[in-house]
Amino acid sequence: MNRLIKVGITQGDFNGIGPEVTLKALSDDTILELFTPVVFADWRIVEYTRKTLGLEVPSCQKIQTAGEAEAGRINIVDLRLGDTTIEAGKPTQASGAGSVASLEAAMKAIGDGEIDVLVTAPISKEAVQCDAFRYPGHTEYLEARAGDGAKAQMILFDDNIRVALVTTHLPITGISGAITQDAISTAVREFSATLRQDFGMTRPRIAVLSLNPHCGDGGLLGREETDTIIPAVESCAAEGLLAFGPFAADGFFGSGAYRIFDGVLAMYHDQGLAPFKALARDNGVNFTAGLPFVRTSPDHGTAFDIAWKNEADPSSMREAIYKAIDIFRCRTRHKAAAADPLHHQQHERPQKPERPRKQEVREQKSTDNE
């Protein structure tokens, strides 16, 4: 692309680490050669963050709308919030209102074509609850705001692993009832489409995890595998999708089997995200697939315990920005290829991926003492 991509960044909860990791991620002069930052935040909070934490933020300017953003500058769309009282490490009504105002402004900008991608800083799900935000988190909010039947899918990834979820922000007691054959099959289809469109994979291989320990042990520990997950995997395979499983999560991650798959589909939030975050550490990124625009975020939360102590690591925020740009470019190429499939076929030789061998993903029961 000839012009720099405009990256919209929300401020998140200003009582958390959002302002800190954002400014730290943008503090390198060279980034302005890669993209144009457009931050939706109250200018007073930006200035307070910079001065309090002693951050050097070059080429920073205040603007009124995202349409005024200039290349070569860090553009701050001044939200002019009513209450910007900082109460470090504490979710408040004011910090929640600020988070929502930032999101609303960013959504309008991306809808108007004033920014190309969206990167969101962490919010407090408790503080944001109001008439304008009645959702468990960003994913559900963005899905509702995108409209037109958009179906969002949460994907956590780094350069080595991509994890998607069948269920997201549900209490443990509600997970089993939400694990249906249709829900799993739909998640596999959407995940496969995203891996092709946004990650440039020809025929992605997806590992599907079990719900119960030891894949249910033949029904002894639950029948979801036999009655629901296996039929869903078989149905997807019959459609030509490269779906395999189910695999017991502990043996799957413990043996490193995730390395031979392009994506891993977990049944619920912590089943997939706990091992992912342990593996990705500071480089993990949260990506909301299935939307008409690209949205990423750091894979951590507000970190109230270290807020305003100048201890926050900006690595995940920086990765979220760079990965949003990568996905945007990959999606653009995919759309161009889809618009001219004959040209695409003439210039790309189809790849035939190898089917993973069973012994590579078999749970090591000899080391299982449960």
VOBA-1610 file (N, C-alpha, C; in pm, whole numbers, padded with zeros to 5 digits, always signed):
BEGIN
Met+00085-00118+00000Met+00000+00000+00000Met+00089+00124+00000Asn+00044+00228-00069Asn+00125+00348-00083Asn+00124+00436+00042Arg+00010+00440+00111Arg+00002+00525+00229Arg+00020+00442+00355Leu+00058+00510+00464Leu+00073+00440+00591Leu-00064+00403+00647Ile-00072+00285+00705Ile-00196+00240+00768Ile-00222+00323+00892Lys-00347+00364+00910Lys-00386+00440+01029Lys-00436+00343+01135Val-00365+00341+01246Val-00397+00250+01356Val-00469+00327+01467Gly-00598+00297+01487Gly-00673+00358+01595Gly-00650+00282+01725Ile-00623+00355+01833Ile-00593+00293+01963Ile-00683+00357+02069Thr-00759+00275+02142Thr-00843+00327+02249Thr-00762+00340+02378Gln-00809+00425+02470Gln-00730+00452+02591Gln-00749+00345+02699Gly-00858+00266+02693Gly-00882+00168+02798Gly-00919+00235+02930Asp-00909+00162+03038Asp-00940+00216+03170Asp-00822+00299+03219Phe-00843+00429+03238Phe-00729+00515+03273Phe-00680+00496+03415Asn-00749+00419+03497Asn-00698+00384+03629Asn-00611+00258+03625Gly-00605+00196+03507Gly-00520+00080+03487Gly-00395+00117+03409Ile-00340+00019+03337Ile-00213+00042+03268Ile-00230+00081+03122Gly-00354+00100+03076Gly-00378+00132+02936Gly-00300+00252+02884Pro-00312+00370+02950Pro-00236+00486+02903Pro-00084+00463+02904Glu-00037+00392+03006Glu+00107+00369+03017Glu+00159+00282+02904Val+00096+00165+02879Val+00149+00075+02776Val+00131+00135+02637Thr+00026+00216+02619Thr+00006+00280+02489Thr+00117+00378+02459Leu+00145+00468+02552Leu+00250+00567+02528Leu+00389+00503+02520Lys+00411+00401+02601Lys+00540+00333+02593Lys+00557+00264+02458Ala+00449+00205+02408Ala+00457+00136+02278Ala+00481+00234+02164Leu+00439+00361+02183Leu+00453+00461+02078Leu+00574+00552+02097Ser+00658+00521+02194Ser+00767+00613+02231Ser+00889+00607+02140Asp+00889+00514+02045Asp+01003+00501+01954Asp+00976+00582+01826Asp+01066+00672+01794Asp+01051+00758+01676Asp+01028+00679+01547Thr+01090+00561+01537Thr+01086+00486+01411Thr+00948+00432+01377Ile+00859+00421+01475Ile+00727+00365+01446Ile+00649+00454+01351Leu+00679+00582+01351Leu+00605+00675+01264Leu+00637+00652+01118Glu+00740+00573+01090Glu+00771+00536+00953Glu+00690+00413+00910Leu+00630+00344+01008Leu+00558+00219+00980Leu+00407+00238+00972Phe+00353+00326+01055Phe+00209+00348+01058Phe+00179+00484+01120Thr+00053+00526+01109Thr+00010+00652+01167Thr-00078+00624+01288Pro-00031+00653+01411Pro-00112+00627+01531Pro-00223+00731+01548Val-00342+00684+01583Val-00455+00772+01614Val-00512+00723+01747Val-00482+00794+01855Val-00520+00751+01989Val-00646+00827+02034Phe-00745+00752+02079Phe-00870+00813+02126Phe-00864+00822+02277Ala-00829+00941+02327Ala-00807+00959+02471Ala-00825+01105+02507Asp-00845+01129+02634Asp-00849+01267+02682Asp-00706+01320+02685Trp-00684+01436+02624Trp-00550+01494+02617Trp-00488+01513+02754Arg-00572+01547+02854Arg-00521+01569+02989Arg-00462+01441+03047Ile-00525+01327+03017Ile-00474+01199+03067Ile-00342+01165+02999Val-00334+01191+02871Val-00210+01166+02797Val-00096+01248+02857Glu-00121+01376+02880Glu-00018+01463+02936Glu+00020+01422+03078Tyr-00080+01385+03156Tyr-00054+01343+03294Tyr+00029+01214+03296Thr-00004+01122+03206Thr+00072+00996+03197Thr+00217+01024+03158Arg+00233+01106+03058Arg+00367+01137+03010Arg+00453+01201+03118Lys+00396+01299+03189Lys+00473+01373+03290Lys+00495+01289+03417Thr+00391+01220+03462Thr+00401+01143+03586Thr+00501+01028+03573Leu+00500+00961+03458Leu+00587+00845+03438Leu+00718+00882+03369Gly+00734+01008+03334Gly+00858+01054+03272Gly+00882+00993+03135Leu+00777+00981+03055Leu+00789+00917+02924Leu+00819+01019+02815Glu+00910+00982+02727Glu+00941+01064+02611Glu+00853+01019+02496Val+00757+01103+02457Val+00666+01069+02348Val+00682+01173+02238Pro+00752+01138+02130Pro+00784+01236+02027Pro+00665+01267+01936Ser+00665+01384+01880Ser+00572+01422+01773Ser+00426+01396+01808Cys+00387+01436+01927Cys+00250+01412+01974Cys+00167+01539+01953Gln+00048+01524+01894Gln-00036+01641+01871Gln-00182+01611+01905Lys-00253+01716+01946Lys-00395+01705+01980Lys-00478+01740+01858Ile-00577+01653+01827Ile-00669+01680+01717Ile-00812+01660+01767Gln-00908+01705+01688Gln-01048+01696+01730Gln-01120+01575+01671Thr-01082+01535+01550Thr-01143+01417+01487Thr-01033+01333+01423Ala-01062+01205+01404Ala-00963+01115+01344Ala-00930+01156+01201Gly-01023+01223+01135Gly-00999+01267+00999Gly-00888+01369+00987Glu-00849+01431+01099Glu-00743+01531+01098Glu-00604+01469+01119Ala-00599+01337+01139Ala-00472+01272+01170Ala-00370+01291+01058Glu-00245+01315+01098Glu-00136+01338+01004Glu-00031+01229+01017Ala+00023+01188+00904Ala+00135+01094+00905Ala+00256+01162+00968Gly+00340+01083+01035Gly+00458+01138+01100Gly+00432+01198+01235Arg+00308+01187+01285Arg+00271+01240+01416Arg+00195+01135+01495Ile+00204+01141+01628Ile+00117+01063+01715Ile-00006+01149+01740Asn-00116+01111+01683Asn-00238+01192+01685Asn-00328+01152+01800Ile-00362+01246+01886Ile-00450+01221+02000Ile-00585+01288+01973Val-00688+01206+01950Val-00823+01261+01935Val-00873+01294+02075Asp-00882+01422+02108Asp-00914+01466+02244Asp-01061+01439+02275Leu-01087+01350+02370Leu-01224+01311+02404Leu-01296+01414+02491Arg-01218+01495+02563Arg-01277+01598+02650Arg-01376+01535+02749Leu-01329+01440+02825Leu-01414+01372+02923Leu-01453+01466+03037Gly-01566+01438+03098Gly-01611+01522+03208Gly-01528+01504+03333Asp-01497+01379+03368Asp-01424+01349+03491Asp-01301+01267+03456Thr-01185+01321+03481Thr-01061+01248+03453Thr-00980+01226+03581Thr-01047+01218+03693Thr-00979+01197+03821Thr-00915+01059+03824Ile-00785+01054+03840Ile-00712+00928+03844Ile-00718+00869+03985Glu-00770+00748+03995Glu-00766+00670+04119Glu-00693+00541+04087Ala-00563+00547+04094Ala-00478+00438+04048Ala-00518+00303+04105Gly-00531+00205+04016Gly-00558+00069+04058Gly-00701+00042+04101Lys-00794+00133+04067Lys-00932+00116+04112Lys-01029+00144+03998Pro-01117+00047+03966Pro-01219+00073+03863Pro-01324+00168+03918Thr-01351+00276+03847Thr-01447+00374+03894Thr-01548+00403+03783Gln-01654+00471+03819Gln-01754+00508+03720Gln-01692+00599+03614Ala-01604+00689+03657Ala-01540+00781+03563Ala-01448+00707+03467Ser-01370+00613+03517Ser-01278+00540+03430Ser-01354+00450+03333Gly-01466+00395+03380Gly-01550+00314+03291Gly-01613+00398+03183Ala-01663+00517+03220Ala-01724+00607+03122Ala-01620+00651+03019Gly-01496+00673+03064Gly-01390+00710+02972Gly-01359+00598+02873Ser-01359+00473+02921Ser-01335+00359+02833Ser-01441+00350+02724Val-01568+00367+02764Val-01678+00357+02668Val-01672+00472+02568Ala-01644+00593+02616Ala-01635+00709+02526Ala-01526+00688+02421Ser-01415+00631+02462Ser-01306+00605+02370Ser-01346+00501+02265Leu-01412+00395+02310Leu-01459+00291+02219Leu-01560+00346+02118Glu-01654+00425+02168Glu-01756+00481+02080Glu-01693+00570+01973Ala-01598+00652+02013Ala-01532+00740+01917Ala-01452+00660+01814Ala-01385+00556+01859Ala-01307+00473+01768Ala-01396+00397+01670Met-01509+00347+01719Met-01602+00275+01632Met-01659+00368+01525Lys-01688+00491+01561Lys-01737+00586+01461Lys-01629+00613+01356Ala-01505+00627+01402Ala-01395+00656+01310Ala-01371+00542+01213Ile-01377+00418+01261Ile-01352+00305+01171Ile-01471+00285+01078Gly-01591+00318+01125Gly-01709+00312+01039Gly-01704+00416+00929Asp-01646+00531+00958Asp-01635+00641+00862Asp-01511+00628+00773Gly-01429+00524+00797Gly-01310+00504+00715Gly-01195+00596+00750Glu-01198+00654+00871Glu-01092+00746+00912Glu-00972+00675+00973Ile-00991+00550+01015Ile-00881+00465+01059Ile-00896+00331+00989Asp-00787+00255+00981Asp-00789+00128+00908Asp-00807+00007+00999Val-00746+00013+01117Val-00755-00099+01212Val-00777-00042+01352Leu-00822-00130+01441Leu-00851-00088+01578Leu-00772-00173+01677Val-00703-00106+01768Val-00631-00173+01877Val-00688-00118+02008Thr-00736-00206+02094Thr-00801-00161+02217Thr-00715-00189+02339Ala-00700-00088+02423Ala-00633-00106+02551Ala-00730-00171+02649Pro-00681-00233+02756Pro-00767-00309+02846Pro-00870-00224+02919Ile-00990-00281+02938Ile-01096-00216+03013Ile-01133-00299+03134Ser-01200-00236+03229Ser-01257-00307+03343Ser-01400-00343+03308Lys-01431-00471+03300Lys-01566-00514+03263Lys-01668-00469+03367Glu-01622-00451+03489Glu-01710-00402+03595Glu-01741-00254+03575Ala-01639-00174+03546Ala-01655-00029+03540Ala-01731+00019+03417Val-01725-00057+03307Val-01785-00009+03182Val-01936-00031+03173Gln-01992-00111+03265Gln-02134-00142+03255Gln-02220-00016+03270Cys-02295+00015+03163Cys-02382+00132+03160Cys-02483+00111+03048Asp-02567+00208+03022Asp-02669+00193+02918Asp-02607+00169+02781Ala-02490+00225+02756Ala-02424+00209+02626Ala-02340+00082+02617Phe-02316+00017+02730Phe-02229-00102+02730Phe-02286-00204+02827Arg-02360-00302+02775Arg-02415-00411+02855Arg-02364-00544+02801Tyr-02234-00559+02799Tyr-02172-00677+02739Tyr-02066-00734+02833Pro-02037-00865+02820Pro-01933-00924+02905Pro-01793-00876+02874Gly-01772-00822+02753Gly-01638-00777+02717Gly-01635-00713+02580His-01514-00680+02534His-01494-00618+02404His-01554-00701+02290Thr-01530-00832+02293Thr-01569-00919+02181Thr-01718-00907+02153Glu-01800-00919+02257Glu-01944-00914+02239Glu-01991-00774+02198Tyr-01928-00672+02255Tyr-01962-00534+02218Tyr-01933-00508+02071Leu-01817-00547+02025Leu-01778-00522+01887Leu-01866-00599+01789Glu-01903-00720+01826Glu-01993-00798+01742Glu-02127-00728+01725Ala-02182-00678+01836Ala-02311-00609+01831Ala-02301-00479+01751Arg-02193-00406+01770Arg-02178-00278+01702Arg-02150-00296+01552Ala-02083-00404+01515Ala-02051-00427+01374Ala-02177-00450+01293Gly-02274-00522+01353Gly-02402-00545+01286Gly-02389-00632+01163Asp-02492-00631+01078Asp-02495-00706+00951Asp-02466-00854+00971Gly-02508-00909+01084Gly-02491-01052+01108Gly-02349-01095+01139Ala-02262-01000+01174Ala-02123-01034+01206Ala-02119-01130+01325Lys-02034-01230+01316Lys-02016-01326+01424Lys-01872-01323+01469Ala-01847-01265+01585Ala-01710-01248+01633Ala-01656-01378+01692Gln-01528-01399+01674Gln-01460-01514+01731Gln-01332-01467+01797Met-01315-01501+01925Met-01194-01462+01997Met-01080-01557+01963Ile-00969-01499+01919Ile-00849-01577+01888Ile-00730-01514+01959Leu-00657-01593+02034Leu-00533-01549+02098Leu-00418-01612+02020Phe-00318-01530+01985Phe-00210-01585+01904Phe-00079-01512+01925Asp+00028-01582+01889Asp+00159-01521+01872Asp+00218-01584+01747Asp+00348-01582+01732Asp+00408-01636+01610Asp+00408-01788+01606Asn+00375-01854+01716Asn+00387-02000+01722Asn+00256-02074+01746Ile+00154-02007+01795Ile+00030-02077+01831Ile-00089-01984+01815Arg-00201-02041+01771Arg-00326-01966+01755Arg-00436-02046+01824Val-00504-01983+01918Val-00607-02051+01996Val-00739-01979+01980Ala-00843-02052+01939Ala-00978-01998+01929Ala-01065-02069+02032Leu-01182-02012+02060Leu-01269-02064+02166Leu-01409-02092+02113Val-01469-02200+02163Val-01610-02228+02132Val-01699-02140+02218Thr-01668-02128+02346Thr-01740-02038+02436Thr-01641-01937+02490Thr-01689-01818+02525Thr-01597-01714+02571Thr-01621-01679+02717His-01695-01572+02742His-01713-01524+02879His-01839-01585+02941Leu-01826-01713+02977Leu-01936-01785+03042Leu-01890-01838+03177Pro-01980-01843+03276Pro-01943-01911+03401Pro-01924-02060+03374Ile-01841-02124+03452Ile-01811-02266+03433Ile-01939-02350+03431Thr-02036-02312+03514Thr-02160-02391+03522Thr-02240-02388+03392Gly-02215-02291+03306Gly-02292-02281+03183Gly-02221-02336+03061Ile-02098-02383+03077Ile-02018-02424+02961Ile-02071-02552+02897Ser-02096-02655+02974Ser-02137-02783+02917Ser-02262-02768+02830Gly-02358-02690+02876Gly-02480-02671+02799Gly-02459-02594+02670Ala-02352-02514+02665Ala-02324-02434+02545Ala-02239-02510+02444Ile-02185-02624+02484Ile-02103-02705+02394Ile-02196-02796+02314Thr-02234-02751+02196Thr-02322-02828+02108Thr-02246-02863+01980Gln-02299-02960+01907Gln-02235-02999+01782Gln-02232-02882+01684Asp-02343-02807+01680Asp-02349-02692+01589Asp-02249-02585+01630Ala-02237-02559+01761Ala-02144-02456+01808Ala-02000-02491+01773Ile-01964-02618+01788Ile-01828-02661+01757Ile-01802-02655+01607Ser-01897-02708+01527Ser-01881-02708+01381Ser-01870-02566+01328Thr-01953-02477+01381Thr-01948-02337+01338Thr-01814-02274+01373Ala-01765-02301+01495Ala-01637-02245+01538Ala-01522-02295+01451Val-01525-02423+01413Val-01420-02477+01325Val-01425-02408+01189Arg-01545-02393+01133Arg-01558-02329+01001Arg-01506-02186+01006Glu-01547-02112+01109Glu-01507-01972+01119Glu-01356-01960+01142Phe-01303-02047+01225Phe-01160-02047+01254Phe-01081-02077+01127Ser-01125-02177+01052Ser-01057-02214+00928Ser-01060-02099+00828Ala-01176-02033+00816Ala-01189-01920+00724Ala-01096-01805+00764Thr-01086-01780+00894Thr-00998-01674+00944Thr-00852-01706+00919Leu-00813-01829+00941Leu-00674-01868+00919Leu-00636-01852+00772Arg-00732-01875+00684Arg-00705-01855+00541Arg-00701-01706+00505Gln-00802-01632+00549Gln-00816-01492+00510Gln-00716-01400+00580Asp-00699-01419+00710Asp-00621-01324+00790Asp-00479-01370+00822Phe-00451-01500+00801Phe-00317-01549+00831Phe-00250-01614+00710Gly-00320-01614+00597Gly-00260-01659+00471Gly-00233-01807+00459Met-00311-01891+00528Met-00290-02036+00522Met-00383-02099+00417Thr-00328-02189+00338Thr-00406-02248+00229Thr-00511-02346+00280Arg-00469-02446+00357Arg-00562-02542+00417Arg-00522-02565+00563Pro-00567-02481+00651Pro-00523-02488+00791Pro-00567-02614+00862Arg-00478-02665+00946Arg-00505-02784+01028Arg-00544-02738+01169Ile-00660-02784+01213Ile-00714-02738+01341Ile-00730-02857+01437Ala-00672-02841+01555Ala-00687-02941+01662Ala-00803-02899+01751Val-00894-02991+01778Val-01010-02965+01862Val-00989-03033+01997Leu-00996-02956+02104Leu-00974-03011+02238Leu-01100-03076+02293Ser-01080-03163+02390Ser-01193-03225+02458Ser-01246-03128+02565Leu-01359-03163+02624Leu-01412-03084+02734Leu-01372-03144+02868Asn-01382-03276+02877Asn-01356-03346+03003Asn-01212-03397+03011Pro-01163-03424+03132Pro-01030-03483+03146Pro-01021-03616+03072His-00907-03642+03011His-00882-03770+02942His-00985-03798+02833Cys-01036-03692+02771Cys-01138-03707+02665Cys-01260-03783+02715Gly-01289-03772+02843Gly-01406-03837+02901Gly-01385-03980+02941Asp-01269-04040+02907Asp-01241-04181+02941Asp-01357-04273+02903Gly-01398-04262+02776Gly-01502-04350+02726Gly-01638-04330+02791Gly-01662-04213+02843Gly-01790-04184+02908Gly-01785-04187+03058Leu-01677-04239+03115Leu-01665-04247+03260Leu-01660-04107+03322Leu-01596-04012+03252Leu-01581-03876+03304Leu-01666-03774+03228Gly-01762-03823+03154Gly-01850-03734+03079Gly-01869-03782+02936Arg-01984-03750+02878Arg-02016-03801+02745Arg-02010-03694+02636Glu-01966-03573+02669Glu-01963-03468+02567Glu-01873-03503+02449Glu-01763-03572+02475Glu-01674-03611+02366Glu-01744-03708+02270Thr-01802-03813+02327Thr-01867-03915+02244Thr-01991-03864+02173Asp-02073-03790+02246Asp-02203-03749+02193Asp-02200-03621+02111Thr-02101-03535+02135Thr-02104-03402+02073Thr-01978-03367+01996Ile-01862-03376+02060Ile-01740-03326+01998Ile-01694-03413+01881Ile-01692-03545+01900Ile-01649-03633+01791Ile-01741-03621+01669Pro-01874-03622+01685Pro-01960-03602+01567Pro-01935-03468+01499Ala-01906-03364+01577Ala-01880-03233+01517Ala-01751-03235+01435Val-01646-03298+01488Val-01519-03309+01416Val-01538-03389+01288Glu-01612-03499+01297Glu-01635-03582+01179Glu-01716-03507+01074Ser-01811-03428+01119Ser-01891-03349+01026Ser-01805-03247+00952Cys-01714-03181+01024Cys-01625-03084+00962Cys-01530-03151+00864Ala-01478-03267+00902Ala-01388-03341+00813Ala-01460-03381+00685Ala-01588-03416+00697Ala-01667-03453+00579Ala-01686-03335+00484Glu-01678-03215+00537Glu-01690-03094+00455Glu-01557-03057+00389Gly-01452-03132+00420Gly-01322-03103+00363Gly-01233-03019+00450Leu-01279-02988+00572Leu-01197-02911+00665Leu-01099-03004+00736Leu-00980-02955+00763Leu-00879-03037+00830Leu-00892-03019+00980Ala-00992-03086+01035Ala-01018-03082+01179Ala-00987-03218+01240Phe-00919-03217+01357Phe-00876-03341+01420Phe-00905-03335+01569Gly-00927-03450+01629Gly-00950-03455+01772Gly-01070-03540+01807Pro-01115-03530+01932Pro-01067-03436+02035Pro-00940-03485+02105Phe-00865-03389+02156Phe-00743-03416+02229Phe-00757-03364+02372Ala-00713-03444+02467Ala-00712-03400+02607Ala-00615-03283+02621Ala-00661-03174+02678Ala-00584-03050+02678Ala-00449-03062+02748Asp-00445-03132+02861Asp-00318-03137+02935Asp-00208-03207+02857Gly-00239-03324+02802Gly-00139-03396+02722Gly-00105-03324+02594Phe-00205-03257+02536Phe-00185-03188+02409Phe-00083-03075+02423Phe-00103-02990+02524Phe-00009-02880+02544Phe+00121-02928+02607Gly+00110-03023+02700Gly+00229-03072+02768Gly+00328-03140+02676Ser+00279-03210+02573Ser+00367-03280+02479Ser+00417-03191+02366Gly+00363-03068+02359Gly+00403-02979+02250Gly+00335-03009+02119Ala+00225-03087+02122Ala+00156-03125+01999Ala+00098-03005+01927Tyr+00075-02896+01999Tyr+00018-02776+01936Tyr+00106-02724+01823Arg+00234-02760+01825Arg+00327-02708+01724Arg+00299-02762+01584Ile+00232-02874+01572Ile+00210-02933+01440Ile+00074-02894+01381Phe+00002-02805+01451Phe-00127-02757+01401Phe-00121-02607+01374Asp-00207-02563+01283Asp-00214-02421+01252Asp-00303-02347+01351Gly-00395-02419+01415Gly-00483-02358+01512Gly-00534-02461+01611Val-00568-02413+01730Val-00622-02499+01836Val-00756-02443+01879Leu-00859-02527+01878Leu-00992-02485+01920Leu-01020-02539+02060Ala-01030-02449+02158Ala-01059-02487+02296Ala-01208-02476+02323Met-01257-02554+02418Met-01399-02554+02449Met-01441-02434+02532Tyr-01350-02384+02618Tyr-01388-02272+02703Tyr-01266-02183+02730His-01293-02068+02786His-01196-01960+02804His-01063-02006+02865Asp-01064-02050+02989Asp-00939-02080+03058Asp-00870-02204+03004Gln-00944-02296+02943Gln-00881-02415+02886Gln-00782-02377+02778Gly-00816-02277+02699Gly-00727-02235+02592Gly-00634-02122+02631Leu-00685-02028+02710Leu-00606-01908+02738Leu-00499-01927+02845Ala-00524-02016+02941Ala-00422-02037+03045Ala-00293-02094+02985Pro-00298-02203+02908Pro-00173-02251+02848Pro-00117-02155+02744Phe-00207-02087+02671Phe-00157-01992+02571Phe-00073-01883+02637Lys-00124-01823+02742Lys-00052-01713+02806Lys+00077-01760+02871Ala+00079-01884+02916Ala+00202-01938+02973Ala+00308-01956+02864Leu+00263-01990+02742Leu+00355-02011+02632Leu+00396-01880+02565Ala+00299-01791+02544Ala+00326-01667+02470Ala+00393-01560+02555Arg+00366-01564+02686Arg+00419-01467+02780Arg+00386-01324+02735Asp+00486-01240+02707Asp+00460-01099+02677Asp+00427-01072+02531Asn+00425-01176+02448Asn+00407-01155+02304Asn+00267-01191+02255Gly+00177-01226+02345Gly+00044-01268+02304Gly-00043-01152+02259Val-00132-01181+02163Val-00224-01082+02110Val-00365-01142+02104Asn-00463-01060+02139Asn-00604-01099+02129Asn-00659-01041+01999Phe-00716-01126+01914Phe-00769-01084+01785Phe-00917-01121+01777Thr-01000-01025+01741Thr-01143-01053+01723Thr-01167-01079+01575Ala-01177-01206+01539Ala-01202-01244+01400Ala-01351-01232+01368Gly-01382-01235+01240Gly-01522-01236+01197Gly-01586-01099+01183Leu-01511-00993+01208Leu-01565-00857+01197Leu-01527-00798+01061Pro-01598-00696+01016Pro-01563-00633+00887Pro-01438-00546+00896Phe-01382-00533+01014Phe-01258-00459+01033Phe-01166-00540+01123Val-01040-00502+01128Val-00941-00574+01210Val-00934-00510+01348Arg-00950-00594+01451Arg-00934-00546+01589Arg-00845-00639+01667Thr-00744-00584+01731Thr-00657-00660+01820Thr-00647-00588+01954Ser-00588-00656+02051Ser-00560-00594+02180Ser-00449-00674+02248Pro-00387-00617+02350Pro-00292-00697+02430Pro-00367-00813+02493Asp-00296-00920+02526Asp-00365-01036+02584Asp-00372-01028+02737His-00344-00908+02794His-00353-00891+02939His-00465-00794+02973Gly-00495-00783+03102Gly-00601-00695+03147Gly-00550-00561+03196Thr-00629-00499+03283Thr-00597-00364+03331Thr-00479-00360+03427Ala-00445-00474+03485Ala-00331-00483+03577Ala-00335-00373+03683Phe-00447-00363+03753Phe-00463-00258+03854Phe-00355-00264+03961Asp-00300-00383+03985Asp-00202-00397+04092Asp-00072-00321+04064Ile-00042-00295+03937Ile+00082-00222+03905Ile+00053-00090+03834Ala-00074-00049+03833Ala-00111+00072+03760Ala-00043+00196+03817Trp+00007+00279+03728Trp+00070+00408+03762Trp+00196+00393+03847Lys+00262+00276+03835Lys+00388+00254+03905Lys+00507+00247+03808Asn+00480+00270+03680Asn+00583+00265+03576Asn+00647+00127+03567Glu+00566+00023+03591Glu+00617-00113+03587Glu+00559-00194+03471Ala+00464-00140+03397Ala+00394-00215+03293Ala+00483-00236+03171Asp+00480-00358+03118Asp+00557-00394+02999Asp+00470-00369+02875Pro+00517-00288+02779Pro+00436-00257+02661Pro+00446-00360+02548Ser+00517-00471+02572Ser+00543-00567+02463Ser+00416-00617+02397Ser+00316-00655+02478Ser+00193-00709+02420Ser+00116-00603+02342Met+00115-00479+02393Met+00050-00370+02319Met+00121-00345+02187Arg+00254-00345+02190Arg+00330-00324+02067Arg+00302-00436+01967Glu+00298-00561+02017Glu+00267-00674+01930Glu+00127-00663+01872Ala+00032-00615+01954Ala-00106-00600+01907Ala-00112-00501+01791Ile-00035-00395+01799Ile-00031-00296+01691Ile+00029-00357+01564Tyr+00144-00419+01578Tyr+00210-00477+01461Tyr+00128-00589+01398Lys+00066-00671+01483Lys-00013-00782+01429Lys-00140-00731+01360Ala-00198-00624+01409Ala-00315-00566+01342Ala-00278-00523+01201Ile-00161-00464+01187Ile-00114-00421+01054Ile-00091-00543+00965Asp-00028-00647+01019Asp-00003-00770+00941Asp-00134-00831+00892Ile-00232-00841+00982Ile-00360-00901+00945Ile-00432-00817+00840Phe-00427-00685+00857Phe-00491-00596+00760Phe-00432-00618+00621Arg-00302-00626+00613Arg-00237-00647+00484Arg-00269-00784+00426Cys-00269-00886+00511Cys-00301-01022+00465Cys-00444-01029+00414Arg-00537-00966+00487Arg-00677-00965+00445Arg-00694-00891+00313Thr-00621-00783+00295Thr-00627-00706+00171Thr-00580-00791+00053Arg-00470-00865+00073Arg-00419-00953-00033Arg-00518-01064-00064His-00580-01118+00040His-00675-01227+00022His-00796-01180-00059Lys-00844-01062-00028Lys-00959-01007-00102Lys-00923-00984-00248Ala-00803-00935-00272Ala-00760-00912-00409Ala-00750-01042-00487Ala-00697-01146-00419Ala-00686-01277-00484Ala-00823-01337-00511Ala-00915-01321-00416Ala-01050-01375-00433Ala-01125-01305-00545Ala-01093-01177-00567Ala-01159-01102-00674Ala-01108-01144-00811Asp-00986-01203-00817Asp-00928-01248-00943Asp-00872-01388-00924Pro-00959-01489-00904Pro-00912-01624-00868Pro-00827-01690-00974Leu-00850-01662-01104Leu-00770-01724-01209Leu-00626-01679-01200His-00607-01548-01179His-00472-01493-01162His-00406-01556-01040His-00485-01572-00934His-00433-01629-00809His-00387-01773-00831Gln-00466-01852-00904Gln-00431-01992-00926Gln-00307-02006-01014Gln-00288-01913-01106Gln-00174-01921-01196Gln-00042-01889-01127His-00053-01815-01016His+00069-01769-00949His+00098-01840-00818Glu+00005-01926-00774Glu+00028-01998-00649Glu+00005-02146-00669Arg+00102-02225-00631Arg+00088-02370-00639Arg+00021-02420-00512Pro-00089-02495-00525Pro-00160-02542-00406Pro-00073-02633-00321Gln-00087-02619-00192Gln-00010-02700-00098Gln-00098-02809-00039Lys-00043-02927-00027Lys-00116-03038+00033Lys-00055-03067+00169Pro-00119-03020+00276Pro-00061-03039+00409Pro-00065-03185+00452Glu+00034-03223+00530Glu+00037-03359+00581Glu-00062-03374+00695Arg-00127-03490+00698Arg-00217-03518+00809Arg-00133-03552+00931Pro-00159-03488+01045Pro-00080-03518+01165Pro-00090-03665+01202Arg+00022-03721+01242Arg+00023-03861+01283Arg-00031-03876+01424Lys-00107-03981+01445Lys-00173-03999+01574Lys-00073-04004+01689Gln+00042-04068+01664Gln+00137-04080+01774Gln+00194-03946+01815Glu+00187-03846+01727Glu+00242-03715+01761Glu+00153-03638+01856Val+00025-03676+01862Val-00068-03601+01945Val-00131-03687+02054Arg-00089-03814+02064Arg-00147-03903+02164Arg-00104-03859+02304Glu-00198-03856+02394Glu-00167-03817+02532Glu-00073-03918+02594Gln+00026-03871+02662Gln+00124-03958+02726Gln+00071-04010+02858Lys-00008-04118+02850Lys-00074-04168+02971Lys+00025-04226+03072Ser+00142-04262+03023Ser+00240-04320+03114Ser+00287-04220+03217Thr+00270-04091+03187Thr+00313-03988+03283Thr+00195-03927+03357Asp+00075-03983+03338Asp-00046-03928+03396Asp-00074-04000+03529Asn-00063-03929+03639Asn-00084-03988+03770Asn-00218-03953+03831Glu-00308-03894+03748Glu-00436-03849+03806Glu-00528-03969+03831
//
